[in-house]
Amino acid sequence: MTDTNTLLPAAAPETPASDARQAEPVSLLGVIWELVQTVVMAVVIFLLIRNVIQNYRVEGISMEPNFHNGQFLIVNRFAYCPGAHLEIKPLDIHLERVWCVRQPQRGDVIVFEYPRDPSRDFIKRVIGLPGETIEVKSGRVYVNGRLMPEPFGPNPGSYTAGPVVVPPGEVYVMGDNRNNSSDSHMWGPLPQRLIIGKALVSYWPPQHWSLVPSYDLNNFAVARL
């Protein structure tokens, strides 16, 4: 009986019960308000990401052998200085791109609005920069009179075009599948304001998963106007 008496005080502590009585009741309205805030924040973050990083599906063969019909890419819409403002229509949010990240570089793979029909998006590779003279001779590209190295391994073309001086604020773009591409050799340099963004990642189908390579091709022909 003595052992039983010594265990009773430890088995029934009074402090937790006192703490429970002092706790304030949780307001149902407070819980609902916190839930609404969380949902709204999640939607805003989702829409921001959706409008800055966006996926695109390659259609056609103009970028073979590097990008294929049906391949999916992630594109950074805020990669460059120029371009359209960010607009999130469901929330009526408008953000102007007021900071300068970088200018398009030779070798970049970009998505842009087709100059002859802005409702269509094209994917091509930047070949010529503002002030440069671009000429294509029997499918070989010359920049300021120098043969351009092409480590990305395009399907060579057979046509001749130019010479063309790229105006300020524009770039010269070409498809990697030279004989099967509607690009600057047909409709001229591309205004940079039409650029949507830079291709970052190929993510589908799985066998084509990879980062889109970048190439340092700016210094071989630096004599620009």
Backbone bond lengths (Angstrom), bond angles and torsions (degrees), N, CA, C in turn:
res aa  C-N    CA-C-N  psi(-1)  N-CA   C-N-CA  omega(-1)  CA-C   N-CA-C  phi
1 M - - - 1.469 - - 1.518 110.69 -
2 T 1.311 115.81 -32.46 1.466 118.62 179.81 1.506 110.98 -62.71
3 D 1.361 118.26 -42.80 1.468 121.70 -179.97 1.516 111.00 -61.28
4 T 1.337 115.86 -39.20 1.464 118.86 -179.24 1.517 111.00 -64.09
5 N 1.314 118.28 -41.24 1.457 121.40 -179.83 1.521 112.36 -64.53
6 T 1.318 118.65 -36.16 1.463 120.64 -177.49 1.523 111.68 -73.52
7 L 1.333 121.14 -20.53 1.463 122.87 -179.20 1.525 112.86 -86.63
8 L 1.325 117.57 -19.86 1.464 119.18 -174.42 1.527 114.17 -61.35
9 P 1.324 120.93 -46.91 1.472 119.05 -178.38 1.527 112.88 -59.75
10 A 1.325 119.02 -39.69 1.461 122.18 -178.22 1.515 111.83 -69.98
11 A 1.307 118.50 -26.97 1.462 121.38 -176.20 1.518 112.52 -81.32
12 A 1.312 117.94 -14.02 1.464 119.14 -176.53 1.515 110.86 -133.96
13 P 1.328 118.38 66.67 1.468 121.13 -180.00 1.521 110.24 -68.62
14 E 1.314 116.33 145.49 1.459 121.01 -175.80 1.521 113.18 -92.16
15 T 1.339 119.94 -22.07 1.464 122.51 -172.43 1.515 114.01 -63.71
16 P 1.347 120.79 -47.28 1.467 119.78 -179.43 1.511 112.64 -58.31
17 A 1.362 116.56 -40.90 1.462 118.91 179.60 1.516 110.72 -62.96
18 S 1.333 116.89 -39.36 1.456 121.03 178.78 1.518 110.46 -64.02
19 D 1.378 117.87 -41.97 1.461 121.90 179.16 1.515 110.75 -62.90
20 A 1.326 116.56 -40.39 1.458 120.31 -178.78 1.517 110.93 -64.37
21 R 1.312 117.33 -37.14 1.462 120.10 -179.60 1.524 111.22 -70.19
22 Q 1.348 117.11 -27.30 1.455 120.50 -176.99 1.531 112.46 -83.99
23 A 1.338 118.47 -16.03 1.464 121.31 -178.24 1.520 110.26 -66.60
24 E 1.345 116.71 136.24 1.452 121.02 179.78 1.525 109.88 -77.19
25 P 1.303 117.96 141.15 1.459 120.61 178.58 1.526 111.02 -64.70
26 V 1.345 116.50 142.83 1.462 121.88 179.75 1.515 109.26 -77.85
27 S 1.328 116.70 129.02 1.459 121.47 -179.50 1.525 110.04 -79.21
28 L 1.314 116.36 131.41 1.465 120.86 177.82 1.525 110.84 -63.18
29 L 1.329 115.97 -39.66 1.462 119.77 178.12 1.525 111.26 -63.57
30 G 1.352 116.11 -37.24 1.463 119.85 177.88 1.516 111.97 -63.12
31 V 1.332 115.64 -42.22 1.467 119.94 178.57 1.525 110.49 -63.24
32 I 1.334 116.26 -44.01 1.466 120.31 179.95 1.530 110.82 -63.02
33 W 1.345 116.91 -41.46 1.462 120.79 -179.57 1.524 111.11 -64.09
34 E 1.322 117.18 -42.89 1.463 120.18 177.69 1.524 111.12 -62.94
35 L 1.324 116.27 -38.88 1.462 120.21 178.32 1.527 111.04 -64.23
36 V 1.333 116.21 -42.86 1.469 120.44 178.82 1.523 110.47 -62.12
37 Q 1.338 117.45 -44.17 1.460 121.07 178.91 1.522 111.07 -60.00
38 T 1.326 116.42 -42.99 1.462 120.58 -179.64 1.522 111.40 -63.16
39 V 1.333 115.73 -44.44 1.470 120.08 -179.56 1.522 110.87 -64.29
40 V 1.337 117.22 -44.80 1.465 120.70 -179.81 1.525 110.65 -61.75
41 M 1.330 117.11 -44.17 1.459 120.47 179.05 1.522 111.09 -62.35
42 A 1.328 116.84 -41.09 1.465 120.46 179.07 1.523 110.97 -63.31
43 V 1.337 116.57 -40.81 1.469 120.46 179.21 1.523 110.79 -65.48
44 V 1.335 117.52 -43.44 1.463 121.13 179.19 1.522 110.57 -61.12
45 I 1.334 116.90 -46.67 1.465 120.56 179.48 1.520 110.45 -61.78
46 F 1.333 117.01 -42.99 1.466 120.75 179.52 1.525 111.13 -60.70
47 L 1.337 116.88 -45.76 1.460 120.23 -177.92 1.520 111.59 -67.68
48 L 1.342 116.96 -37.46 1.461 119.76 176.60 1.522 110.89 -61.83
49 I 1.332 115.92 -47.94 1.463 119.78 179.32 1.519 110.21 -62.83
50 R 1.329 116.13 -41.98 1.470 120.64 -177.78 1.517 111.57 -63.05
51 N 1.333 117.53 -30.70 1.453 120.59 -178.15 1.520 113.27 -93.05
52 V 1.312 118.90 -14.22 1.463 122.06 176.84 1.520 110.41 -96.86
53 I 1.315 116.72 -46.22 1.461 122.52 176.66 1.521 107.36 -112.70
54 Q 1.318 116.52 117.48 1.457 119.95 -174.34 1.524 110.26 -131.87
55 N 1.326 115.35 147.74 1.464 119.21 179.20 1.525 110.43 -95.89
56 Y 1.337 114.89 147.00 1.458 122.37 178.87 1.523 109.42 -135.24
57 R 1.311 114.98 150.20 1.463 121.97 177.65 1.519 109.39 -107.40
58 V 1.337 116.16 127.10 1.460 121.19 178.08 1.525 108.79 -72.63
59 E 1.317 115.80 130.90 1.456 121.04 176.33 1.524 108.72 -122.97
60 G 1.322 116.67 124.59 1.452 120.67 179.37 1.518 112.69 100.47
61 I 1.337 115.22 -177.04 1.472 121.68 -172.58 1.524 112.65 -115.84
62 S 1.337 118.08 12.63 1.463 120.03 -172.25 1.520 113.51 -68.51
63 M 1.351 118.61 -16.76 1.464 120.67 -178.92 1.522 112.68 -110.25
64 E 1.318 118.00 9.20 1.465 119.21 174.41 1.534 109.09 -67.76
65 P 1.329 118.25 148.25 1.468 128.40 12.50 1.532 114.88 -91.32
66 N 1.343 118.09 7.18 1.466 120.18 -173.61 1.526 113.93 -91.64
67 F 1.320 117.41 -30.11 1.461 121.60 178.48 1.521 108.03 -135.61
68 H 1.334 115.46 136.85 1.457 120.39 -170.01 1.523 111.52 -117.76
69 N 1.318 115.15 159.18 1.453 121.51 177.81 1.532 110.48 -56.66
70 G 1.334 116.75 129.59 1.454 121.51 -179.47 1.513 114.82 88.37
71 Q 1.320 118.42 -2.50 1.462 121.73 179.56 1.532 109.39 -77.54
72 F 1.343 116.33 141.45 1.463 121.23 -179.04 1.525 110.42 -105.60
73 L 1.341 115.27 136.96 1.460 122.03 -178.64 1.521 110.21 -126.59
74 I 1.329 115.91 150.91 1.460 122.01 169.68 1.520 107.64 -100.61
75 V 1.327 115.81 129.54 1.464 122.00 -174.70 1.525 109.82 -118.88
76 N 1.328 115.88 132.11 1.463 122.04 176.14 1.523 108.56 -87.56
77 R 1.320 116.85 109.03 1.458 121.28 -176.29 1.524 113.01 -78.72
78 F 1.332 117.93 -10.55 1.461 121.13 178.45 1.529 111.25 -111.18
79 A 1.337 117.01 29.24 1.461 120.40 -175.10 1.522 112.81 -74.55
80 Y 1.329 117.55 -28.49 1.459 120.95 -171.32 1.525 111.81 -121.67
81 C 1.341 114.25 166.73 1.465 120.24 -179.90 1.518 113.07 -67.06
82 P 1.337 118.72 -53.62 1.460 118.40 -177.29 1.512 111.47 -80.31
83 G 1.308 115.42 170.64 1.460 118.53 175.50 1.513 112.16 135.24
84 A 1.299 116.12 171.98 1.459 121.60 -178.39 1.522 110.73 -72.10
85 H 1.337 115.58 159.28 1.457 119.87 178.58 1.523 109.95 -75.51
86 L 1.306 114.51 159.97 1.464 121.24 177.21 1.523 108.99 -82.22
87 E 1.321 116.42 125.01 1.459 121.05 -177.92 1.519 109.73 -128.48
88 I 1.333 116.10 120.26 1.461 121.76 176.83 1.520 107.01 -108.03
89 K 1.324 116.57 94.17 1.459 121.43 -170.21 1.527 114.12 -63.11
90 P 1.351 119.66 -40.58 1.473 117.67 -177.97 1.519 113.86 -58.93
91 L 1.337 117.00 -30.62 1.462 120.25 -178.38 1.520 112.21 -107.61
92 D 1.353 116.88 3.79 1.461 121.49 179.92 1.526 110.81 55.52
93 I 1.341 115.78 46.78 1.463 121.77 179.24 1.523 108.85 -106.93
94 H 1.336 116.33 132.89 1.456 121.13 178.56 1.530 108.13 -127.78
95 L 1.323 116.84 123.02 1.458 121.56 179.66 1.523 108.69 -124.10
96 E 1.325 116.72 120.42 1.451 119.80 177.32 1.525 109.27 -83.30
97 R 1.333 115.60 143.88 1.458 120.04 178.18 1.527 107.48 -83.04
98 V 1.323 116.83 92.06 1.456 121.23 -171.34 1.522 112.48 -98.67
99 W 1.319 118.62 -8.05 1.453 119.72 178.28 1.524 109.46 -107.14
100 C 1.328 116.15 157.40 1.460 121.30 -177.92 1.518 109.38 -105.35
101 V 1.315 117.25 113.79 1.460 121.07 177.73 1.523 109.53 -84.45
102 R 1.319 116.96 -57.65 1.467 121.81 177.72 1.516 108.69 -168.94
103 Q 1.317 114.79 164.50 1.451 121.09 173.35 1.528 109.00 -92.59
104 P 1.335 118.13 157.13 1.466 119.63 175.14 1.524 110.70 -57.62
105 Q 1.308 115.78 139.86 1.461 122.10 -179.05 1.526 109.80 -113.57
106 R 1.316 115.59 151.34 1.453 119.82 177.32 1.533 109.96 -59.95
107 G 1.312 115.99 131.73 1.460 120.83 -178.25 1.514 114.13 97.72
108 D 1.346 117.84 -14.69 1.467 120.60 177.90 1.527 110.47 -64.00
109 V 1.320 116.13 140.84 1.463 121.54 172.28 1.522 107.19 -96.41
110 I 1.323 116.43 121.14 1.457 120.55 -173.61 1.532 111.27 -124.14
111 V 1.332 114.30 154.63 1.460 122.18 171.01 1.523 106.81 -110.55
112 F 1.333 116.52 136.17 1.456 120.09 -175.80 1.525 110.68 -149.67
113 E 1.327 114.48 165.30 1.458 120.74 174.67 1.527 108.70 -78.71
114 Y 1.314 116.01 128.76 1.460 121.46 -179.99 1.529 109.10 -62.43
115 P 1.351 118.13 122.87 1.472 119.95 -174.58 1.524 114.06 -57.23
116 R 1.330 117.73 -31.73 1.463 120.37 -177.41 1.531 112.94 -86.18
117 D 1.321 116.23 -12.17 1.468 121.17 178.46 1.524 108.28 -158.09
118 P 1.349 118.07 86.54 1.470 121.47 -174.71 1.525 114.77 -59.30
119 S 1.330 118.11 -12.25 1.461 119.56 177.72 1.528 111.86 -75.93
120 R 1.327 116.82 -10.00 1.463 121.80 179.91 1.524 109.54 -108.36
121 D 1.327 116.59 139.38 1.465 122.33 177.98 1.523 109.32 -105.14
122 F 1.341 115.80 133.83 1.457 122.21 179.40 1.522 109.52 -114.29
123 I 1.327 115.74 157.67 1.461 121.98 172.87 1.525 108.23 -124.11
124 K 1.332 116.74 126.09 1.464 122.39 179.51 1.529 108.83 -146.50
125 R 1.329 114.83 179.49 1.464 120.82 178.76 1.529 109.51 -113.22
126 V 1.342 115.85 138.10 1.463 120.76 177.99 1.528 109.00 -72.41
127 I 1.336 115.32 126.22 1.463 121.42 -179.31 1.520 111.65 -113.58
128 G 1.337 116.61 -44.47 1.457 120.90 -177.32 1.511 112.35 -121.80
129 L 1.337 116.27 145.10 1.462 123.33 -177.73 1.526 110.45 -109.30
130 P 1.327 118.12 165.38 1.463 120.25 -177.49 1.527 112.70 -54.09
131 G 1.346 115.59 134.25 1.454 121.49 178.41 1.510 114.59 89.64
132 E 1.324 118.09 -10.08 1.462 120.71 -178.58 1.524 111.23 -87.90
133 T 1.327 115.56 152.08 1.460 121.87 174.89 1.521 108.65 -100.30
134 I 1.326 116.15 120.88 1.460 121.89 -177.03 1.527 109.07 -110.84
135 E 1.319 115.24 133.08 1.458 120.94 177.07 1.520 108.89 -141.25
136 V 1.317 116.40 138.96 1.459 122.15 177.21 1.522 107.97 -114.47
137 K 1.328 115.91 122.05 1.465 121.77 180.00 1.517 108.74 -120.40
138 S 1.320 115.71 112.20 1.467 121.24 -179.24 1.528 111.18 52.02
139 G 1.324 115.76 39.44 1.453 120.98 177.44 1.510 115.23 87.02
140 R 1.313 118.36 -7.64 1.472 121.61 179.86 1.525 109.20 -96.35
141 V 1.329 116.14 135.03 1.461 121.69 -172.88 1.525 110.43 -95.43
142 Y 1.330 115.66 131.49 1.461 122.11 177.08 1.526 108.95 -119.38
143 V 1.318 115.38 132.18 1.462 122.17 178.24 1.517 107.76 -116.74
144 N 1.331 116.23 118.42 1.469 121.39 -175.77 1.526 111.29 52.60
145 G 1.329 115.72 38.18 1.459 121.07 176.30 1.513 114.95 83.91
146 R 1.327 118.14 -2.29 1.465 121.48 -178.77 1.523 110.21 -109.51
147 L 1.339 115.38 137.88 1.458 120.33 179.53 1.523 109.45 -64.25
148 M 1.316 116.19 128.25 1.461 121.25 -177.04 1.521 110.78 -84.08
149 P 1.340 117.98 126.77 1.471 119.99 172.91 1.523 109.94 -68.97
150 E 1.320 116.95 143.18 1.461 120.89 -177.48 1.525 110.04 -132.01
151 P 1.340 117.15 77.28 1.467 120.92 -177.61 1.519 113.88 -66.52
152 F 1.326 117.89 -13.74 1.463 120.89 179.84 1.524 112.01 -80.15
153 G 1.341 118.39 -3.15 1.457 121.57 170.62 1.507 115.77 63.84
154 P 1.346 118.45 61.15 1.460 119.38 179.68 1.524 111.93 -73.14
155 N 1.329 115.41 161.22 1.462 119.62 167.94 1.524 107.03 -74.27
156 P 1.341 118.86 116.85 1.466 120.76 -172.39 1.522 112.30 -63.86
157 G 1.329 114.96 149.66 1.450 120.75 177.34 1.515 111.09 -98.17
158 S 1.318 115.17 179.28 1.462 120.31 -179.28 1.520 112.00 -128.22
159 Y 1.337 117.52 3.85 1.458 120.53 -174.49 1.526 111.52 -95.57
160 T 1.332 114.88 169.99 1.457 123.24 175.30 1.525 108.16 -123.57
161 A 1.327 116.99 137.13 1.465 121.23 -178.52 1.520 109.99 -149.99
162 G 1.331 115.70 149.36 1.457 120.36 177.39 1.521 112.21 88.22
163 P 1.349 115.89 -165.93 1.469 127.27 6.17 1.529 113.54 -73.78
164 V 1.350 114.11 150.77 1.457 122.48 179.00 1.522 108.63 -132.14
165 V 1.324 116.47 131.21 1.465 120.93 173.58 1.527 107.97 -90.56
166 V 1.326 116.75 123.60 1.466 121.21 -178.37 1.530 108.96 -74.09
167 P 1.331 118.43 121.18 1.467 120.94 -178.75 1.533 111.89 -68.96
168 P 1.327 117.22 162.19 1.470 120.41 174.02 1.527 110.43 -58.22
169 G 1.324 116.01 141.67 1.452 120.58 178.29 1.512 114.47 76.42
170 E 1.332 117.46 13.84 1.454 120.89 179.30 1.527 110.11 -134.63
171 V 1.319 116.69 164.19 1.464 122.52 176.35 1.527 108.47 -135.66
172 Y 1.327 115.20 157.72 1.465 122.05 177.49 1.521 107.22 -102.14
173 V 1.334 116.46 123.29 1.463 120.53 -175.54 1.524 110.06 -120.62
174 M 1.339 114.93 149.20 1.456 121.00 178.37 1.522 109.36 -142.83
175 G 1.331 115.78 151.66 1.450 120.40 172.23 1.518 110.29 -81.69
176 D 1.328 116.83 152.88 1.468 120.22 178.87 1.526 111.70 -70.36
177 N 1.310 116.84 -25.08 1.466 121.69 177.01 1.524 106.91 -94.80
178 R 1.317 116.26 81.73 1.455 122.86 -162.77 1.528 114.86 -56.01
179 N 1.319 117.94 -41.25 1.463 120.10 -177.35 1.526 113.21 -80.77
180 N 1.316 117.29 -3.91 1.465 121.13 -177.45 1.524 110.76 -131.47
181 S 1.323 115.80 48.13 1.461 119.77 -176.46 1.522 110.57 -142.88
182 S 1.327 115.60 130.49 1.459 121.61 170.10 1.521 107.31 -89.35
183 D 1.326 116.73 109.63 1.462 120.16 -173.71 1.523 110.25 -149.36
184 S 1.336 116.44 -159.00 1.464 120.47 -172.95 1.519 113.47 -64.30
185 H 1.317 118.66 -22.47 1.470 118.44 178.28 1.524 110.99 -70.52
186 M 1.353 116.41 -13.95 1.461 121.05 178.80 1.528 112.17 -105.53
187 W 1.339 117.67 -41.78 1.462 119.84 -174.15 1.529 114.12 -122.38
188 G 1.339 117.61 12.57 1.456 120.56 171.90 1.521 114.12 89.81
189 P 1.335 116.55 177.28 1.464 121.26 -179.89 1.528 112.27 -60.29
190 L 1.328 114.99 156.38 1.465 122.62 -176.18 1.528 110.58 -100.62
191 P 1.338 118.87 124.28 1.470 120.04 173.04 1.533 110.57 -61.88
192 Q 1.322 116.47 132.03 1.461 120.00 -176.70 1.527 112.29 -64.32
193 R 1.321 117.94 -22.50 1.467 120.26 179.12 1.523 111.90 -65.03
194 L 1.342 117.51 -16.74 1.460 121.11 179.46 1.527 112.61 -89.29
195 I 1.331 116.97 -6.18 1.465 119.88 -178.97 1.525 109.78 -71.99
196 I 1.322 116.11 128.09 1.466 121.86 177.50 1.518 110.50 -85.99
197 G 1.318 117.51 -43.49 1.458 119.90 -179.47 1.512 112.58 174.87
198 K 1.316 113.98 -176.95 1.467 122.88 -176.68 1.524 109.97 -107.59
199 A 1.323 116.33 132.95 1.464 120.74 178.11 1.523 109.77 -68.39
200 L 1.343 116.45 128.87 1.465 121.56 -176.82 1.521 112.84 -108.10
201 V 1.335 115.94 -48.31 1.466 120.97 -170.79 1.521 109.57 -138.45
202 S 1.327 115.39 138.26 1.461 121.24 166.42 1.523 106.73 -98.38
203 Y 1.344 117.50 123.39 1.465 118.95 -173.50 1.525 114.67 -123.12
204 W 1.328 117.89 -7.11 1.459 119.15 178.86 1.521 109.72 -154.03
205 P 1.329 118.10 138.80 1.467 128.97 -0.01 1.529 111.76 -70.22
206 P 1.338 117.11 164.65 1.467 121.07 -172.27 1.521 114.29 -55.07
207 Q 1.324 118.19 -34.57 1.463 119.28 -177.27 1.528 112.26 -68.78
208 H 1.344 117.38 -13.48 1.461 120.65 178.50 1.527 111.77 -105.90
209 W 1.357 116.98 12.28 1.464 118.59 -179.48 1.522 109.63 -66.10
210 S 1.337 116.82 126.13 1.465 121.80 177.73 1.520 109.19 -176.96
211 L 1.326 115.34 161.55 1.454 119.95 167.67 1.521 108.40 -72.58
212 V 1.324 116.56 145.44 1.461 119.93 175.79 1.524 107.52 -76.48
213 P 1.338 118.62 119.28 1.471 120.84 -174.07 1.526 112.55 -62.66
214 S 1.329 115.59 148.48 1.461 122.57 172.02 1.521 108.48 -110.26
215 Y 1.321 115.88 148.45 1.464 120.59 -177.03 1.524 109.51 -128.89
216 D 1.336 115.69 139.04 1.460 120.88 177.21 1.526 108.19 -92.61
217 L 1.331 115.48 89.74 1.465 120.94 -175.25 1.523 112.27 -118.65
218 N 1.321 117.66 14.38 1.461 119.61 -173.88 1.518 113.59 -83.23
219 N 1.313 118.69 -24.18 1.459 120.46 -169.89 1.522 114.54 -91.94
220 F 1.340 117.65 -8.36 1.462 117.16 -177.81 1.534 111.09 -75.32
221 A 1.331 118.16 -19.81 1.465 121.84 -179.80 1.516 108.64 -140.92
222 V 1.330 115.70 72.80 1.463 120.23 -171.48 1.522 113.05 -86.25
223 A 1.325 117.50 -7.93 1.463 120.04 -175.87 1.521 110.17 -77.59
224 R 1.323 116.38 78.14 1.458 121.15 177.94 1.524 109.14 -102.26
225 L 1.311 116.49 156.61 1.464 121.20 -179.32 1.523 110.73 -71.55
